[in-house]
């Protein structure tokens, strides 16, 4: 789930490259000629998609880290509670 956006973008990029490089289809050759003109726009869009994928990857890493920290805090609270109960059960000498 973490890498789904990145995988989808890579697959779409590969399919676009394969479709563009097919020399036997006149429509695809026309498409290639049209795509060569605003090539910088396609490069920028790809870069933005890559940056978004990295951002969502880091966001998911931060979420999972926060979740594990919360689980550790809950375990520590349970341990403290059990220690307090054990201290109350033992008579003071």
C-alpha positions in Angstrom: 0.0 0.0 0.0 2.9 2.3 0.7 4.4 2.1 -2.8 1.1 1.9 -4.8 1.3 5.5 -6.1 4.9 5.0 -7.1 4.3 1.7 -8.8 1.3 3.0 -10.7 3.3 6.0 -12.0 6.2 3.8 -13.1 3.9 1.4 -14.9 2.1 4.3 -16.7 5.4 5.9 -17.7 6.6 2.5 -19.1 3.4 2.1 -21.0 3.6 5.6 -22.4 7.2 5.0 -23.5 6.3 1.7 -25.2 3.3 3.3 -26.9 5.3 6.3 -28.2 8.2 4.2 -29.5 6.0 2.0 -31.7 7.1 3.1 -35.2 4.3 1.3 -37.1 1.4 3.3 -36.0 0.8 6.7 -37.7 -1.5 7.9 -34.8 1.2 7.1 -32.2 3.8 8.9 -34.4 1.5 11.9 -34.5 1.2 11.6 -30.7 4.9 11.5 -30.3 5.3 14.6 -32.4 2.7 16.4 -30.3 4.4 15.2 -27.1 7.9 16.4 -28.1 6.8 20.0 -28.2 5.7 20.3 -24.6 8.3 17.9 -23.3 9.2 20.1 -20.5 5.6 20.0 -19.2 5.7 16.2 -19.2 9.0 16.3 -17.3 7.6 18.7 -14.8 4.5 16.6 -14.3 6.5 13.5 -13.8 8.7 15.2 -11.3 5.7 16.5 -9.4 4.2 12.9 -9.4 7.5 11.6 -8.1 7.7 14.3 -5.4 4.1 13.4 -4.3 5.0 9.7 -4.2 8.0 10.4 -1.9 5.9 12.8 0.3 3.2 10.1 0.8 5.9 7.5 1.5 7.4 9.7 4.2 3.9 10.5 5.5 3.1 6.8 5.9 6.4 6.2 7.6 5.7 8.9 10.1 2.2 7.5 10.8 3.5 4.0 11.4 6.3 5.4 13.7 3.7 7.4 15.7 1.5 4.3 15.9 4.4 2.2 17.3 5.3 5.0 19.8 1.7 5.0 21.0 1.8 1.3 21.4 5.0 1.5 23.4 3.4 4.2 25.6 0.4 2.0 26.3 2.6 -0.9 27.2 4.6 1.3 29.6 1.4 2.6 31.2 0.2 -1.0 31.7 3.6 -1.9 33.2 3.4 1.1 35.6 -0.1 0.2 36.6 0.9 -3.4 37.4 3.9 -2.2 39.4 1.6 0.1 41.4 -0.9 -2.7 42.1 1.9 -5.0 43.2 3.3 -2.4 45.5 -0.1 -1.9 47.1 -0.6 -5.6 47.6 2.7 -6.1 49.4 2.6 -4.9 53.0 5.2 -2.4 54.1 7.7 -3.6 56.6 
